[in-house]
Amino acid sequence: MRTLKVVGGLALLSLGAVMPAAAQDATIGIDVGLNSNYNWRGLSLANKPVLQPDVWLSVYGFTGGVWANVEPTKCDGTNDICETGGARTGIAEIDYWLEYGRSFAGASAKVGWVAYTYNKNNAFLDNTANTSEIYGQVTLSNLPITPTLAAWYDIDNIKGLYIQGSVVYGVKASPAVTINLGALAGLSAGQEVNTDPNSTESANFAESGLTHVDLSASTSLTAGPVSIAPSFHFQISHDPFTKINGLDAGNLDKGSKIWFGVTLSWSRGLGAATE
């Protein structure tokens, strides 16, 4: 699923607080991620390049959108991991999301809902894995660093909590370029394997507790109306499931992984919304 934005998303979160309701603009946007793999909560859902578009509309502090994971090449190697399971190429996952955000006194917050749906023709994650979560996020923006605390609760197929804390520190590389250095840690508090033999719940992780730590560097550049945001990630894996980097024996228990990508973003105001 799309990553909740910490720095770039602060402008959207402030829509509901800065302007009177009658004067707020509706905004439409498109983000397209080109990533070396699909790494979600430390889990390698695809270890080959993926295309991840996101189309969204924001008005009156509400933002809703549709995000997809597209696997352009077939996973036919012995080490390959992909959501399609090698059965096909194309769209492997579509997520539908809706959130509401506000800014107040040097902080911002959002609450939302996301539905994860998988192509029924996938061999690895098919439509029997479909599920949904509710989530919340709080970011403090008036400190030397930008801390964020976010939590997701699965209300459908897994019924468990995932918590993520992160900090971002901006370093000026030039008057026009800021390098954002980030550190993130994930925690499973119910999304791990249920040891009850009678349980029918699915799981994202093998164990409770720390899942992974992600150290990152990113920036954002502009080319006309398009924002270009490259990023680089070094992950320290802790949960046994996050240690799976590939299907070859040597990649089933790796302590770290590297992934990188670039996101192209475009947005446009649609004029003042009317009540």
C-alpha positions as CSV (number, residue, x, y, z in Angstrom):
1,M,0.0,0.0,0.0
2,R,1.0,3.6,-0.4
3,T,3.3,5.0,2.3
4,L,1.7,7.6,4.5
5,K,3.5,10.9,3.8
6,V,5.2,12.7,6.6
7,V,6.8,15.7,5.1
8,G,5.2,16.1,1.7
9,G,1.7,15.4,3.1
10,L,1.7,18.2,5.7
11,A,0.4,20.6,3.1
12,L,-2.7,18.4,2.5
13,L,-3.3,17.9,6.2
14,S,-3.5,21.7,6.8
15,L,-6.4,22.2,4.3
16,G,-9.0,21.8,6.9
17,A,-7.4,24.2,9.4
18,V,-6.0,27.1,7.3
19,M,-9.0,28.0,5.1
20,P,-12.7,28.6,5.8
21,A,-14.8,25.7,4.6
22,A,-16.5,27.6,1.8
23,A,-13.2,28.8,0.4
24,Q,-11.4,25.6,0.4
25,D,-10.2,24.2,-3.0
26,A,-10.7,20.7,-4.2
27,T,-7.4,19.2,-5.3
28,I,-6.8,16.2,-7.5
29,G,-3.4,14.4,-7.6
30,I,-1.5,11.6,-9.2
31,D,1.5,9.9,-7.7
32,V,3.5,7.2,-9.6
33,G,6.1,5.2,-7.7
34,L,8.9,3.4,-9.6
35,N,10.5,1.1,-7.0
36,S,13.2,-1.6,-7.0
37,N,10.8,-3.9,-5.1
38,Y,7.6,-3.8,-3.1
39,N,8.6,-3.5,0.5
40,W,5.6,-3.2,2.9
41,R,6.1,-2.9,6.6
42,G,9.5,-4.6,6.1
43,L,8.0,-7.5,4.2
44,S,9.2,-8.3,0.7
45,L,5.9,-8.6,-1.2
46,A,7.9,-8.4,-4.5
47,N,11.6,-8.5,-4.9
48,K,11.6,-7.3,-8.5
49,P,10.8,-3.8,-9.9
50,V,7.2,-2.6,-9.5
51,L,5.1,0.3,-10.7
52,Q,2.8,1.8,-8.1
53,P,0.3,4.6,-9.2
54,D,-2.0,6.4,-6.8
55,V,-4.9,8.7,-7.9
56,W,-6.5,10.9,-5.2
57,L,-9.0,13.7,-4.6
58,S,-8.9,16.0,-1.6
59,V,-11.7,18.4,-0.4
60,Y,-12.7,19.9,3.0
61,G,-9.9,18.0,4.7
62,F,-11.0,14.6,3.3
63,T,-8.8,12.7,0.8
64,G,-9.7,9.5,-1.0
65,G,-7.9,7.6,-3.6
66,V,-7.1,4.4,-5.4
67,W,-3.6,2.9,-5.3
68,A,-2.2,-0.1,-7.2
69,N,0.8,-2.4,-7.3
70,V,1.7,-3.4,-10.9
71,E,4.2,-6.1,-11.6
72,P,5.5,-5.5,-15.2
73,T,7.7,-8.5,-15.4
74,K,7.0,-12.2,-14.7
75,C,8.5,-13.8,-11.6
76,D,9.9,-16.9,-13.2
77,G,13.2,-17.2,-11.3
78,T,13.8,-19.6,-8.3
79,N,14.6,-16.6,-6.0
80,D,11.7,-14.4,-7.2
81,I,8.9,-13.1,-4.9
82,C,5.9,-11.4,-6.3
83,E,2.2,-11.0,-5.4
84,T,1.1,-12.7,-8.6
85,G,3.2,-15.7,-7.6
86,G,4.6,-15.9,-11.1
87,A,1.3,-16.8,-12.6
88,R,0.9,-13.5,-14.5
89,T,2.1,-9.9,-14.9
90,G,0.0,-6.7,-14.5
91,I,-2.1,-5.4,-11.6
92,A,-1.6,-7.6,-8.5
93,E,-3.1,-5.4,-5.8
94,I,-5.6,-2.5,-5.7
95,D,-6.1,-0.5,-2.5
96,Y,-9.0,1.9,-1.8
97,W,-8.4,4.5,0.9
98,L,-10.2,7.4,2.6
99,E,-8.7,9.7,5.3
100,Y,-9.4,13.0,7.1
101,G,-6.6,15.3,8.1
102,R,-6.3,18.5,10.3
103,S,-3.4,20.7,11.4
104,F,-3.4,22.5,14.8
105,A,-0.7,24.2,17.0
106,G,2.4,22.9,15.2
107,A,1.0,19.4,14.8
108,S,-1.1,17.5,12.2
109,A,-3.2,14.4,12.5
110,K,-5.1,12.1,10.2
111,V,-7.5,9.2,10.5
112,G,-8.5,6.8,7.8
113,W,-9.6,3.5,6.3
114,V,-7.9,1.3,3.7
115,A,-9.1,-1.8,1.9
116,Y,-6.5,-4.1,0.4
117,T,-7.7,-6.2,-2.5
118,Y,-5.7,-8.7,-4.5
119,N,-6.3,-10.1,-8.0
120,K,-8.1,-13.4,-7.8
121,N,-5.7,-14.8,-10.4
122,N,-2.6,-14.3,-8.2
123,A,-0.9,-17.5,-7.1
124,F,0.7,-16.0,-4.0
125,L,-1.7,-13.3,-2.6
126,D,-5.2,-13.9,-4.2
127,N,-8.5,-12.5,-3.2
128,T,-8.8,-14.8,-0.2
129,A,-6.3,-12.4,1.4
130,N,-8.5,-9.3,1.0
131,T,-8.7,-7.3,4.2
132,S,-9.1,-3.8,5.6
133,E,-7.7,-1.5,8.3
134,I,-8.5,1.7,10.1
135,Y,-5.6,3.9,11.0
136,G,-4.4,7.1,12.6
137,Q,-1.3,9.3,12.4
138,V,0.0,12.2,14.4
139,T,3.0,14.4,13.3
140,L,4.7,17.2,15.2
141,S,6.1,19.8,12.7
142,N,7.6,22.6,14.9
143,L,10.6,20.7,16.2
144,P,14.2,20.3,14.9
145,I,13.2,16.8,13.9
146,T,9.8,15.7,12.6
147,P,8.4,12.8,14.7
148,T,5.4,10.7,13.6
149,L,3.5,8.0,15.4
150,A,1.0,5.9,13.3
151,A,-1.1,2.9,14.0
152,W,-3.2,0.5,11.9
153,Y,-5.8,-1.9,13.2
154,D,-7.0,-4.7,10.9
155,I,-10.7,-5.1,11.2
156,D,-11.2,-8.0,8.8
157,N,-8.9,-10.9,7.9
158,I,-6.1,-10.4,10.5
159,K,-7.7,-8.5,13.4
160,G,-4.5,-7.0,14.9
161,L,-2.6,-3.8,15.5
162,Y,0.6,-2.6,13.8
163,I,2.4,0.5,15.2
164,Q,5.0,2.6,13.5
165,G,7.2,5.4,14.9
166,S,9.5,7.5,12.8
167,V,11.5,10.7,12.8
168,V,12.7,12.8,9.8
169,Y,15.5,15.4,9.9
170,G,16.1,17.7,7.0
171,V,19.6,18.6,6.0
172,K,20.1,21.5,3.6
173,A,22.3,20.3,0.7
174,S,21.8,23.6,-1.1
175,P,19.4,26.6,-0.8
176,A,16.9,24.7,-3.0
177,V,17.6,21.1,-2.0
178,T,16.9,19.4,1.3
179,I,17.9,15.8,2.1
180,N,15.5,14.2,4.5
181,L,17.1,11.6,6.7
182,G,14.6,9.2,8.3
183,A,14.5,6.4,10.8
184,L,11.5,4.2,11.3
185,A,10.6,1.2,13.5
186,G,7.6,-1.1,13.2
187,L,5.9,-3.1,15.9
188,S,3.4,-5.9,15.6
189,A,0.8,-6.1,18.4
190,G,-1.6,-8.6,17.1
191,Q,-0.7,-9.0,13.4
192,E,1.6,-11.9,14.1
193,V,0.7,-15.6,13.7
194,N,-2.0,-16.6,16.1
195,T,-0.9,-19.7,18.2
196,D,-4.5,-20.8,18.9
197,P,-4.9,-23.9,16.7
198,N,-8.6,-23.1,16.3
199,S,-8.0,-19.6,15.0
200,T,-8.9,-18.8,11.4
201,E,-7.1,-15.4,11.4
202,S,-4.4,-14.7,8.9
203,A,-1.1,-12.9,9.8
204,N,1.5,-10.4,8.5
205,F,4.3,-11.3,10.9
206,A,5.7,-14.4,12.6
207,E,6.1,-12.9,16.1
208,S,4.9,-10.0,18.2
209,G,7.2,-7.1,18.9
210,L,9.7,-5.3,16.7
211,T,9.3,-6.1,13.0
212,H,12.1,-4.0,11.4
213,V,14.0,-0.7,11.4
214,D,14.3,1.3,8.2
215,L,16.9,4.0,7.7
216,S,16.3,6.2,4.7
217,A,17.4,9.3,2.7
218,S,15.1,11.1,0.4
219,T,14.6,14.5,-1.3
220,S,12.2,16.3,-3.6
221,L,12.9,18.2,-6.8
222,T,10.5,19.9,-9.2
223,A,10.3,19.8,-13.0
224,G,7.6,22.2,-14.0
225,P,4.3,20.9,-12.4
226,V,5.8,17.6,-11.5
227,S,7.6,16.7,-8.2
228,I,10.3,14.1,-8.4
229,A,11.1,12.4,-5.1
230,P,13.9,9.8,-5.0
231,S,14.5,7.7,-1.9
232,F,17.0,5.1,-0.6
233,H,16.3,2.6,2.2
234,F,18.5,0.4,4.3
235,Q,16.4,-2.0,6.4
236,I,17.5,-4.0,9.5
237,S,15.1,-6.9,9.7
238,H,14.0,-8.5,13.0
239,D,10.8,-10.5,12.5
240,P,11.4,-13.8,10.7
241,F,9.0,-12.9,7.9
242,T,10.8,-9.5,7.3
243,K,14.0,-11.5,7.0
244,I,12.8,-13.2,3.8
245,N,14.4,-11.4,0.9
246,G,14.0,-14.2,-1.7
247,L,13.1,-17.8,-2.1
248,D,16.6,-19.2,-2.5
249,A,17.9,-20.8,0.7
250,G,20.4,-18.1,1.3
251,N,17.7,-15.4,1.2
252,L,15.2,-16.8,3.7
253,D,16.9,-15.5,6.8
254,K,18.7,-12.2,5.9
255,G,19.3,-9.6,8.6
256,S,19.1,-6.6,6.2
257,K,17.9,-5.5,2.8
258,I,18.3,-2.4,0.5
259,W,15.6,-0.9,-1.7
260,F,15.2,2.3,-3.5
261,G,12.8,4.2,-5.9
262,V,11.5,7.5,-7.1
263,T,8.0,8.9,-6.9
264,L,6.6,11.4,-9.5
265,S,3.7,13.5,-8.2
266,W,1.4,16.0,-9.8
267,S,-1.6,17.8,-8.3
268,R,-4.0,20.6,-9.4
269,G,-6.6,22.6,-7.7
270,L,-10.1,22.3,-9.1
271,G,-11.4,25.7,-7.8
272,A,-13.4,26.6,-4.7
273,A,-15.7,23.9,-3.5
274,T,-19.2,24.8,-2.8
275,E,-21.4,23.7,0.0
